[in-house]
Amino acid sequence: HFKTTIMSLPRRCHTVMNDDVSVFSYNDYVPFLEDLLSSKRKSDLTYSQISFAKDLGISPPRLSQILKGKEGISVKRAKELAPSLDLSERESEYFYHLVASKTSRSPKQRELSLRYIEENQRKYLPTYLSMNKLDLIDLKGWDVIWNLFEIKADFSDLNKISFITKLSVEEIEAVLAKMQDIELIENNDGVINRLSTRIKFGNALPSKSIREYHKRKLKDSILALDTQDQTTRKNETLTFTMKKSDFNKLSLKIENFIDNFLNDTEEEGHDEISTITIAMHSRLEDAKNLH
Protein backbone atom coordinates (compact mmCIF):
# COMPACT_ATOMS: atom_id res chain seq x y z
CA HIS A 1 0.00 0.00 0.00
CA PHE A 2 1.22 3.48 -0.80
CA LYS A 3 0.62 6.40 1.50
CA THR A 4 0.93 9.91 0.12
CA THR A 5 1.06 12.81 2.55
CA ILE A 6 0.90 16.47 1.55
CA MET A 7 1.67 18.99 4.25
CA SER A 8 1.81 22.77 4.35
CA LEU A 9 4.26 23.89 7.00
CA PRO A 10 5.79 27.17 8.17
CA ARG A 11 9.37 27.65 7.10
CA ARG A 12 12.01 25.97 9.22
CA CYS A 13 15.78 25.92 8.99
CA HIS A 14 15.93 22.14 9.25
CA THR A 15 13.52 19.28 9.68
CA VAL A 16 14.84 17.42 12.73
CA MET A 17 14.73 18.88 16.19
CA ASN A 18 18.37 18.16 17.02
CA ASP A 19 19.43 19.78 13.76
CA ASP A 20 17.03 22.66 14.25
CA VAL A 21 18.55 23.60 17.61
CA SER A 22 21.99 22.16 18.28
CA VAL A 23 22.79 21.84 21.98
CA PHE A 24 26.45 22.48 21.13
CA SER A 25 25.57 26.06 20.22
CA TYR A 26 24.83 26.92 23.85
CA ASN A 27 26.74 27.79 27.00
CA ASP A 28 23.59 27.78 29.14
CA TYR A 29 20.80 25.21 29.24
CA VAL A 30 17.97 27.75 29.69
CA PRO A 31 18.33 29.41 26.23
CA PHE A 32 18.66 25.91 24.77
CA LEU A 33 15.31 24.87 26.26
CA GLU A 34 13.73 28.15 25.17
CA ASP A 35 14.86 27.65 21.57
CA LEU A 36 13.70 24.03 21.56
CA LEU A 37 10.26 25.18 22.62
CA SER A 38 10.27 27.89 19.96
CA SER A 39 11.32 25.35 17.32
CA LYS A 40 8.51 23.00 18.26
CA ARG A 41 6.00 25.84 18.14
CA LYS A 42 7.08 26.71 14.61
CA SER A 43 6.54 23.17 13.39
CA ASP A 44 3.30 22.63 15.32
CA LEU A 45 1.06 25.65 15.85
CA THR A 46 -0.85 23.82 18.61
CA TYR A 47 2.28 23.10 20.63
CA SER A 48 2.54 25.04 23.89
CA GLN A 49 4.73 25.43 26.93
CA ILE A 50 2.34 23.08 28.70
CA SER A 51 2.92 20.50 25.94
CA PHE A 52 6.67 20.92 26.36
CA ALA A 53 6.40 20.44 30.12
CA LYS A 54 4.39 17.27 29.61
CA ASP A 55 6.97 15.90 27.15
CA LEU A 56 9.76 16.61 29.64
CA GLY A 57 7.89 15.18 32.59
CA ILE A 58 7.99 18.50 34.44
CA SER A 59 5.03 20.39 35.85
CA PRO A 60 4.12 23.47 33.77
CA PRO A 61 4.65 25.89 36.70
CA ARG A 62 8.11 24.46 37.37
CA LEU A 63 9.09 24.64 33.70
CA SER A 64 7.93 28.26 33.66
CA GLN A 65 10.18 29.03 36.63
CA ILE A 66 13.11 27.25 34.97
CA LEU A 67 12.73 29.19 31.75
CA LYS A 68 12.55 32.43 33.73
CA GLY A 69 15.77 31.51 35.53
CA LYS A 70 14.06 31.45 38.93
CA GLU A 71 14.60 27.72 39.46
CA GLY A 72 17.33 25.37 38.28
CA ILE A 73 17.62 21.80 37.05
CA SER A 74 19.64 19.42 39.20
CA VAL A 75 22.46 17.42 37.64
CA LYS A 76 20.50 14.25 38.40
CA ARG A 77 17.46 15.64 36.63
CA ALA A 78 19.60 16.64 33.64
CA LYS A 79 20.43 12.97 33.01
CA GLU A 80 16.76 12.03 33.26
CA LEU A 81 15.69 14.72 30.80
CA ALA A 82 18.07 13.71 27.98
CA PRO A 83 15.81 11.01 26.44
CA SER A 84 12.81 13.39 26.47
CA LEU A 85 14.93 15.97 24.61
CA ASP A 86 15.74 13.42 21.91
CA LEU A 87 19.48 13.87 22.43
CA SER A 88 22.21 11.51 21.29
CA GLU A 89 24.66 10.11 23.83
CA ARG A 90 27.18 12.83 23.02
CA GLU A 91 24.55 15.56 23.11
CA SER A 92 23.21 14.22 26.41
CA GLU A 93 26.65 14.44 27.96
CA TYR A 94 27.03 18.02 26.75
CA PHE A 95 23.59 18.92 28.11
CA TYR A 96 24.56 17.41 31.46
CA HIS A 97 27.61 19.69 31.64
CA LEU A 98 25.50 22.70 30.61
CA VAL A 99 23.37 22.04 33.68
CA ALA A 100 26.23 21.07 35.99
CA SER A 101 28.16 24.24 35.12
CA LYS A 102 25.24 26.27 36.48
CA THR A 103 23.61 24.24 39.23
CA SER A 104 26.14 21.79 40.67
CA ARG A 105 26.76 22.31 44.36
CA SER A 106 30.43 21.45 43.86
CA PRO A 107 32.62 24.37 42.71
CA LYS A 108 35.06 21.80 41.32
CA GLN A 109 32.32 20.16 39.24
CA ARG A 110 31.16 23.53 37.91
CA GLU A 111 34.73 24.29 36.87
CA LEU A 112 35.16 20.88 35.23
CA SER A 113 31.88 21.31 33.35
CA LEU A 114 32.84 24.77 32.11
CA ARG A 115 36.11 23.33 30.84
CA TYR A 116 34.26 20.47 29.14
CA ILE A 117 31.92 22.93 27.40
CA GLU A 118 34.84 25.05 26.20
CA GLU A 119 36.75 22.05 24.87
CA ASN A 120 33.83 20.32 23.18
CA GLN A 121 31.65 23.13 21.87
CA ARG A 122 33.79 23.94 18.85
CA LYS A 123 34.56 20.27 18.30
CA TYR A 124 30.92 19.23 17.94
CA LEU A 125 29.28 22.42 16.76
CA PRO A 126 27.68 21.83 13.34
CA THR A 127 29.77 23.06 10.43
CA TYR A 128 28.07 25.18 7.79
CA LEU A 129 29.74 25.08 4.42
CA SER A 130 30.54 28.58 3.27
CA MET A 131 29.62 29.61 -0.26
CA ASN A 132 33.17 29.20 -1.55
CA LYS A 133 33.17 25.54 -0.47
CA LEU A 134 29.90 24.41 -1.97
CA ASP A 135 31.45 23.03 -5.14
CA LEU A 136 32.18 19.94 -3.02
CA ILE A 137 28.63 18.74 -3.72
CA ASP A 138 29.37 18.80 -7.45
CA LEU A 139 31.80 15.91 -6.99
CA LYS A 140 30.31 12.46 -7.45
CA GLY A 141 30.24 10.41 -4.26
CA TRP A 142 31.19 13.16 -1.83
CA ASP A 143 28.24 12.28 0.45
CA VAL A 144 29.12 8.58 0.36
CA ILE A 145 32.70 9.37 1.36
CA TRP A 146 31.52 11.67 4.14
CA ASN A 147 29.21 8.96 5.49
CA LEU A 148 32.18 6.62 5.66
CA PHE A 149 33.92 9.17 7.85
CA GLU A 150 30.81 9.08 10.04
CA ILE A 151 31.39 5.38 10.73
CA LYS A 152 35.17 5.87 10.96
CA ALA A 153 36.08 3.81 7.93
CA ASP A 154 39.74 3.08 7.19
CA PHE A 155 40.91 5.13 4.19
CA SER A 156 44.40 3.62 4.07
CA ASP A 157 43.32 1.30 1.23
CA LEU A 158 41.46 3.26 -1.44
CA ASN A 159 40.95 0.14 -3.53
CA LYS A 160 38.88 -1.27 -0.69
CA ILE A 161 36.96 2.00 -0.41
CA SER A 162 36.41 1.88 -4.15
CA PHE A 163 34.91 -1.61 -3.88
CA ILE A 164 32.60 -0.51 -1.05
CA THR A 165 31.41 2.72 -2.68
CA LYS A 166 31.46 1.66 -6.35
CA LEU A 167 33.48 4.80 -7.04
CA SER A 168 36.77 4.79 -8.91
CA VAL A 169 39.96 5.48 -6.97
CA GLU A 170 40.36 8.67 -9.00
CA GLU A 171 36.88 9.85 -7.96
CA ILE A 172 37.65 9.10 -4.31
CA GLU A 173 40.96 10.93 -4.51
CA ALA A 174 39.24 13.97 -6.03
CA VAL A 175 36.71 14.07 -3.17
CA LEU A 176 39.39 13.62 -0.51
CA ALA A 177 41.56 16.31 -2.09
CA LYS A 178 38.62 18.73 -2.10
CA MET A 179 37.70 17.92 1.49
CA GLN A 180 41.27 18.52 2.55
CA ASP A 181 41.45 21.72 0.54
CA ILE A 182 38.40 23.16 2.31
CA GLU A 183 39.65 21.87 5.67
CA LEU A 184 37.03 19.25 6.40
CA ILE A 185 39.67 16.54 6.78
CA GLU A 186 43.39 16.31 7.40
CA ASN A 187 46.00 13.84 6.19
CA ASN A 188 48.71 12.99 8.71
CA ASP A 189 51.27 10.65 7.13
CA GLY A 190 48.57 8.77 5.26
CA VAL A 191 46.11 8.70 8.15
CA ILE A 192 43.00 10.68 7.22
CA ASN A 193 40.90 12.23 9.99
CA ARG A 194 37.88 14.51 10.04
CA LEU A 195 38.30 18.05 11.30
CA SER A 196 34.54 18.57 11.57
CA THR A 197 31.98 16.21 13.06
CA ARG A 198 29.17 17.01 10.64
CA ILE A 199 28.18 19.31 7.80
CA LYS A 200 25.14 21.54 7.59
CA PHE A 201 24.06 23.51 4.55
CA GLY A 202 21.63 26.03 5.98
CA ASN A 203 19.17 27.81 3.69
CA ALA A 204 21.58 29.81 1.56
CA LEU A 205 22.46 27.14 -0.99
CA PRO A 206 22.39 28.11 -4.64
CA SER A 207 19.25 26.51 -5.99
CA LYS A 208 20.96 25.03 -9.05
CA SER A 209 23.76 23.34 -7.12
CA ILE A 210 21.60 21.66 -4.51
CA ARG A 211 18.92 20.77 -7.06
CA GLU A 212 21.44 19.00 -9.27
CA TYR A 213 22.80 17.08 -6.28
CA HIS A 214 19.37 15.82 -5.25
CA LYS A 215 18.44 15.02 -8.85
CA ARG A 216 21.46 12.72 -9.04
CA LYS A 217 20.43 11.04 -5.80
CA LEU A 218 16.85 10.61 -6.99
CA LYS A 219 18.04 9.00 -10.21
CA ASP A 220 20.17 6.58 -8.20
CA SER A 221 17.16 5.73 -6.04
CA ILE A 222 14.91 5.13 -9.05
CA LEU A 223 17.57 2.96 -10.68
CA ALA A 224 17.88 0.94 -7.48
CA LEU A 225 14.13 0.30 -7.52
CA ASP A 226 14.13 -0.63 -11.20
CA THR A 227 17.00 -3.10 -10.79
CA GLN A 228 15.93 -4.33 -7.34
CA ASP A 229 19.41 -3.43 -6.12
CA GLN A 230 19.29 -4.10 -2.38
CA THR A 231 22.66 -2.43 -1.73
CA THR A 232 21.71 1.06 -2.92
CA ARG A 233 19.81 3.64 -0.94
CA LYS A 234 16.20 3.77 -2.11
CA ASN A 235 15.02 7.03 -0.65
CA GLU A 236 15.92 10.64 -1.27
CA THR A 237 14.48 14.06 -0.53
CA LEU A 238 14.45 16.71 -3.22
CA THR A 239 15.22 20.19 -1.91
CA PHE A 240 14.92 23.27 -4.09
CA THR A 241 13.91 26.91 -4.19
CA MET A 242 11.43 28.50 -6.55
CA LYS A 243 9.60 31.72 -7.32
CA LYS A 244 6.30 32.25 -5.54
CA SER A 245 4.63 32.80 -8.92
CA ASP A 246 5.55 29.22 -9.92
CA PHE A 247 3.91 27.62 -6.89
CA ASN A 248 0.61 26.90 -8.69
CA LYS A 249 2.50 25.17 -11.50
CA LEU A 250 4.23 22.91 -8.98
CA SER A 251 0.94 22.19 -7.20
CA LEU A 252 -0.59 20.99 -10.46
CA LYS A 253 2.39 18.75 -11.15
CA ILE A 254 2.06 17.21 -7.69
CA GLU A 255 -1.68 16.65 -8.20
CA ASN A 256 -1.05 15.01 -11.59
CA PHE A 257 1.67 12.86 -10.08
CA ILE A 258 -0.65 11.64 -7.32
CA ASP A 259 -3.52 11.03 -9.75
CA ASN A 260 -1.36 8.86 -12.01
CA PHE A 261 1.04 7.39 -9.49
CA LEU A 262 -0.68 4.03 -9.05
CA ASN A 263 -1.61 3.52 -12.67
CA ASP A 264 -0.58 0.11 -14.04
CA THR A 265 0.28 -1.23 -10.58
CA GLU A 266 -1.11 -4.37 -9.00
CA GLU A 267 -4.09 -3.77 -6.73
CA GLU A 268 -3.68 -6.94 -4.64
CA GLY A 269 -0.97 -9.12 -3.17
CA HIS A 270 1.11 -6.21 -1.91
CA ASP A 271 4.36 -7.12 -0.14
CA GLU A 272 6.03 -3.70 0.11
CA ILE A 273 5.17 -0.61 2.16
CA SER A 274 6.27 2.76 0.80
CA THR A 275 5.70 6.24 2.13
CA ILE A 276 5.92 9.37 -0.01
CA THR A 277 5.99 12.64 1.89
CA ILE A 278 5.60 15.92 0.03
CA ALA A 279 6.31 18.83 2.36
CA MET A 280 5.73 22.39 1.22
CA HIS A 281 7.79 24.81 3.31
CA SER A 282 6.48 28.37 3.12
CA ARG A 283 8.76 31.38 3.35
CA LEU A 284 6.19 33.10 5.53
CA GLU A 285 7.18 33.19 9.19
CA ASP A 286 3.76 34.35 10.37
CA ALA A 287 1.46 31.33 10.34
CA LYS A 288 -1.58 33.62 10.13
CA ASN A 289 -0.56 34.54 6.61
CA LEU A 290 -0.37 30.93 5.43
CA HIS A 291 -2.94 29.82 2.89
C-alpha positions as CSV (number, residue, x, y, z in Angstrom):
1,H,0.0,0.0,0.0
2,F,1.2,3.5,-0.8
3,K,0.6,6.4,1.5
4,T,0.9,9.9,0.1
5,T,1.1,12.8,2.6
6,I,0.9,16.5,1.6
7,M,1.7,19.0,4.2
8,S,1.8,22.8,4.4
9,L,4.3,23.9,7.0
10,P,5.8,27.2,8.2
11,R,9.4,27.7,7.1
12,R,12.0,26.0,9.2
13,C,15.8,25.9,9.0
14,H,15.9,22.1,9.3
15,T,13.5,19.3,9.7
16,V,14.8,17.4,12.7
17,M,14.7,18.9,16.2
18,N,18.4,18.2,17.0
19,D,19.4,19.8,13.8
20,D,17.0,22.7,14.3
21,V,18.6,23.6,17.6
22,S,22.0,22.2,18.3
23,V,22.8,21.8,22.0
24,F,26.4,22.5,21.1
25,S,25.6,26.1,20.2
26,Y,24.8,26.9,23.9
27,N,26.7,27.8,27.0
28,D,23.6,27.8,29.1
29,Y,20.8,25.2,29.2
30,V,18.0,27.7,29.7
31,P,18.3,29.4,26.2
32,F,18.7,25.9,24.8
33,L,15.3,24.9,26.3
34,E,13.7,28.2,25.2
35,D,14.9,27.7,21.6
36,L,13.7,24.0,21.6
37,L,10.3,25.2,22.6
38,S,10.3,27.9,20.0
39,S,11.3,25.3,17.3
40,K,8.5,23.0,18.3
41,R,6.0,25.8,18.1
42,K,7.1,26.7,14.6
43,S,6.5,23.2,13.4
44,D,3.3,22.6,15.3
45,L,1.1,25.6,15.8
46,T,-0.9,23.8,18.6
47,Y,2.3,23.1,20.6
48,S,2.5,25.0,23.9
49,Q,4.7,25.4,26.9
50,I,2.3,23.1,28.7
51,S,2.9,20.5,25.9
52,F,6.7,20.9,26.4
53,A,6.4,20.4,30.1
54,K,4.4,17.3,29.6
55,D,7.0,15.9,27.2
56,L,9.8,16.6,29.6
57,G,7.9,15.2,32.6
58,I,8.0,18.5,34.4
59,S,5.0,20.4,35.8
60,P,4.1,23.5,33.8
61,P,4.6,25.9,36.7
62,R,8.1,24.5,37.4
63,L,9.1,24.6,33.7
64,S,7.9,28.3,33.7
65,Q,10.2,29.0,36.6
66,I,13.1,27.2,35.0
67,L,12.7,29.2,31.7
68,K,12.5,32.4,33.7
69,G,15.8,31.5,35.5
70,K,14.1,31.5,38.9
71,E,14.6,27.7,39.5
72,G,17.3,25.4,38.3
73,I,17.6,21.8,37.1
74,S,19.6,19.4,39.2
75,V,22.5,17.4,37.6
76,K,20.5,14.2,38.4
77,R,17.5,15.6,36.6
78,A,19.6,16.6,33.6
79,K,20.4,13.0,33.0
80,E,16.8,12.0,33.3
81,L,15.7,14.7,30.8
82,A,18.1,13.7,28.0
83,P,15.8,11.0,26.4
84,S,12.8,13.4,26.5
85,L,14.9,16.0,24.6
86,D,15.7,13.4,21.9
87,L,19.5,13.9,22.4
88,S,22.2,11.5,21.3
89,E,24.7,10.1,23.8
90,R,27.2,12.8,23.0
91,E,24.5,15.6,23.1
92,S,23.2,14.2,26.4
93,E,26.7,14.4,28.0
94,Y,27.0,18.0,26.8
95,F,23.6,18.9,28.1
96,Y,24.6,17.4,31.5
97,H,27.6,19.7,31.6
98,L,25.5,22.7,30.6
99,V,23.4,22.0,33.7
100,A,26.2,21.1,36.0
101,S,28.2,24.2,35.1
102,K,25.2,26.3,36.5
103,T,23.6,24.2,39.2
104,S,26.1,21.8,40.7
105,R,26.8,22.3,44.4
106,S,30.4,21.5,43.9
107,P,32.6,24.4,42.7
108,K,35.1,21.8,41.3
109,Q,32.3,20.2,39.2
110,R,31.2,23.5,37.9
111,E,34.7,24.3,36.9
112,L,35.2,20.9,35.2
113,S,31.9,21.3,33.3
114,L,32.8,24.8,32.1
115,R,36.1,23.3,30.8
116,Y,34.3,20.5,29.1
117,I,31.9,22.9,27.4
118,E,34.8,25.1,26.2
119,E,36.8,22.0,24.9
120,N,33.8,20.3,23.2
121,Q,31.6,23.1,21.9
122,R,33.8,23.9,18.9
123,K,34.6,20.3,18.3
124,Y,30.9,19.2,17.9
125,L,29.3,22.4,16.8
126,P,27.7,21.8,13.3
127,T,29.8,23.1,10.4
128,Y,28.1,25.2,7.8
129,L,29.7,25.1,4.4
130,S,30.5,28.6,3.3
131,M,29.6,29.6,-0.3
132,N,33.2,29.2,-1.6
133,K,33.2,25.5,-0.5
134,L,29.9,24.4,-2.0
135,D,31.5,23.0,-5.1
136,L,32.2,19.9,-3.0
137,I,28.6,18.7,-3.7
138,D,29.4,18.8,-7.4
139,L,31.8,15.9,-7.0
140,K,30.3,12.5,-7.4
141,G,30.2,10.4,-4.3
142,W,31.2,13.2,-1.8
143,D,28.2,12.3,0.4
144,V,29.1,8.6,0.4
145,I,32.7,9.4,1.4
146,W,31.5,11.7,4.1
147,N,29.2,9.0,5.5
148,L,32.2,6.6,5.7
149,F,33.9,9.2,7.8
150,E,30.8,9.1,10.0
151,I,31.4,5.4,10.7
152,K,35.2,5.9,11.0
153,A,36.1,3.8,7.9
154,D,39.7,3.1,7.2
155,F,40.9,5.1,4.2
156,S,44.4,3.6,4.1
157,D,43.3,1.3,1.2
158,L,41.5,3.3,-1.4
159,N,40.9,0.1,-3.5
160,K,38.9,-1.3,-0.7
161,I,37.0,2.0,-0.4
162,S,36.4,1.9,-4.2
163,F,34.9,-1.6,-3.9
164,I,32.6,-0.5,-1.0
165,T,31.4,2.7,-2.7
166,K,31.5,1.7,-6.4
167,L,33.5,4.8,-7.0
168,S,36.8,4.8,-8.9
169,V,40.0,5.5,-7.0
170,E,40.4,8.7,-9.0
171,E,36.9,9.9,-8.0
172,I,37.6,9.1,-4.3
173,E,41.0,10.9,-4.5
174,A,39.2,14.0,-6.0
175,V,36.7,14.1,-3.2
176,L,39.4,13.6,-0.5
177,A,41.6,16.3,-2.1
178,K,38.6,18.7,-2.1
179,M,37.7,17.9,1.5
180,Q,41.3,18.5,2.6
181,D,41.4,21.7,0.5
182,I,38.4,23.2,2.3
183,E,39.7,21.9,5.7
184,L,37.0,19.2,6.4
185,I,39.7,16.5,6.8
186,E,43.4,16.3,7.4
187,N,46.0,13.8,6.2
188,N,48.7,13.0,8.7
189,D,51.3,10.7,7.1
190,G,48.6,8.8,5.3
191,V,46.1,8.7,8.1
192,I,43.0,10.7,7.2
193,N,40.9,12.2,10.0
194,R,37.9,14.5,10.0
195,L,38.3,18.1,11.3
196,S,34.5,18.6,11.6
197,T,32.0,16.2,13.1
198,R,29.2,17.0,10.6
199,I,28.2,19.3,7.8
200,K,25.1,21.5,7.6
201,F,24.1,23.5,4.5
202,G,21.6,26.0,6.0
203,N,19.2,27.8,3.7
204,A,21.6,29.8,1.6
205,L,22.5,27.1,-1.0
206,P,22.4,28.1,-4.6
207,S,19.2,26.5,-6.0
208,K,21.0,25.0,-9.1
209,S,23.8,23.3,-7.1
210,I,21.6,21.7,-4.5
211,R,18.9,20.8,-7.1
212,E,21.4,19.0,-9.3
213,Y,22.8,17.1,-6.3
214,H,19.4,15.8,-5.3
215,K,18.4,15.0,-8.9
216,R,21.5,12.7,-9.0
217,K,20.4,11.0,-5.8
218,L,16.9,10.6,-7.0
219,K,18.0,9.0,-10.2
220,D,20.2,6.6,-8.2
221,S,17.2,5.7,-6.0
222,I,14.9,5.1,-9.0
223,L,17.6,3.0,-10.7
224,A,17.9,0.9,-7.5
225,L,14.1,0.3,-7.5
226,D,14.1,-0.6,-11.2
227,T,17.0,-3.1,-10.8
228,Q,15.9,-4.3,-7.3
229,D,19.4,-3.4,-6.1
230,Q,19.3,-4.1,-2.4
231,T,22.7,-2.4,-1.7
232,T,21.7,1.1,-2.9
233,R,19.8,3.6,-0.9
234,K,16.2,3.8,-2.1
235,N,15.0,7.0,-0.7
236,E,15.9,10.6,-1.3
237,T,14.5,14.1,-0.5
238,L,14.4,16.7,-3.2
239,T,15.2,20.2,-1.9
240,F,14.9,23.3,-4.1
241,T,13.9,26.9,-4.2
242,M,11.4,28.5,-6.5
243,K,9.6,31.7,-7.3
244,K,6.3,32.2,-5.5
245,S,4.6,32.8,-8.9
246,D,5.5,29.2,-9.9
247,F,3.9,27.6,-6.9
248,N,0.6,26.9,-8.7
249,K,2.5,25.2,-11.5
250,L,4.2,22.9,-9.0
251,S,0.9,22.2,-7.2
252,L,-0.6,21.0,-10.5
253,K,2.4,18.7,-11.2
254,I,2.1,17.2,-7.7
255,E,-1.7,16.6,-8.2
256,N,-1.1,15.0,-11.6
257,F,1.7,12.9,-10.1
258,I,-0.7,11.6,-7.3
259,D,-3.5,11.0,-9.7
260,N,-1.4,8.9,-12.0
261,F,1.0,7.4,-9.5
262,L,-0.7,4.0,-9.0
263,N,-1.6,3.5,-12.7
264,D,-0.6,0.1,-14.0
265,T,0.3,-1.2,-10.6
266,E,-1.1,-4.4,-9.0
267,E,-4.1,-3.8,-6.7
268,E,-3.7,-6.9,-4.6
269,G,-1.0,-9.1,-3.2
270,H,1.1,-6.2,-1.9
271,D,4.4,-7.1,-0.1
272,E,6.0,-3.7,0.1
273,I,5.2,-0.6,2.2
274,S,6.3,2.8,0.8
275,T,5.7,6.2,2.1
276,I,5.9,9.4,0.0
277,T,6.0,12.6,1.9
278,I,5.6,15.9,0.0
279,A,6.3,18.8,2.4
280,M,5.7,22.4,1.2
281,H,7.8,24.8,3.3
282,S,6.5,28.4,3.1
283,R,8.8,31.4,3.4
284,L,6.2,33.1,5.5
285,E,7.2,33.2,9.2
286,D,3.8,34.4,10.4
287,A,1.5,31.3,10.3
288,K,-1.6,33.6,10.1
289,N,-0.6,34.5,6.6
290,L,-0.4,30.9,5.4
291,H,-2.9,29.8,2.9
